[in-house]
């Protein structure tokens, strides 16, 4: 298998995406970016970003026994809000990475 080389900017963006996305795993981020888990893990270690172990927290809380109390609803909505903000940050970073890649490849063509 041929070894791929990635630009320093791509590596930095990938590490930033992992660092800034709460509850994300190396496996999920690497899969989204199309790199191996070992590669992303190595970039994170080199950048001094701690690797999170374990399963990501469930975004949806389950309610048992019917109606929620106001406190339970508030807790659930706060957790949902936090998850949505994390997803928004992840999507914004991914958009910036794709925008940079598009500019790079557009400048590389010689039509």
GIBEL-V97628 format. One record per helix or strand of 3 or more residues. SS is the DSSP state (~ for helix, > for strand). FROM is the first residue (numbers start at 1). LEN is the number of residues. Records with the same first field share a line. If there is no record, write none. Layout:
BEGIN
SS: FROM-LEN, FROM-LEN
END
This chain:
BEGIN
~: 8-13, 26-8, 37-10, 70-39
END
